């Protein structure tokens, strides 16, 4: 009798395991479908049918369209209206402007002539304090973005500056303010092109801080 029960148990386990076998277009049985199909909030498209995927495997029910209910009730006019799921992505508040981690507004000044830069940046101030650590960061960034043209010391001693002596500024000879340097890095000036898309605003200020240390007293 025990042998019979054991045999039945083995057969049952074998059938259960056989149902897990997948091949070709057959994914096998899903014993926990929610583990296979993400029900996380999707910001750009919502399944608003609250019964979608509730009882059966979504892949076996064409009416479910292979999705599970994935909307929420918390962005609507009534937080407690559980009959009206709405979009998961909220619209930005009217007239808002995206700021960075420090709360600074985007830099809006456009490229101007070299003679007008100081007028454009009048009143601007470097938001960072000139600490040794910040100058060290600026030095690394300068070597990465600027040294190939302006030279290691900033005196326009690079090969490019040697070939085009009037095209590269000598950073040790002119008393450029940090906002001036920030503006030039952002939009370029003279023969220098804009680097605003390559260098983040924070890094531009750090470079400007370091460049000020290159000026000969």
Buried (B, 14 or more C-beta within 10 A) or exposed (E): EEEEEEEEEEEEEEEEEEEEEEEEEEEEBBEEBEEEBEBEBBEEEBBEBEEBBEEEBBBEEEEBEEBBBBBEBBBBEEEEEEEEBBBBEEEEEEEEEEEEEEEEEEBEBEBBEEEEBBEBBEEBEBEBEBEEEBBEBBBEBBEEBBBEBBBEBBBBBBEEBEEEEEEBBBBBEEEBBBBBBBBBBBBBBEEBEBBBEEBEBBBBBBBBBBBBEBBEE
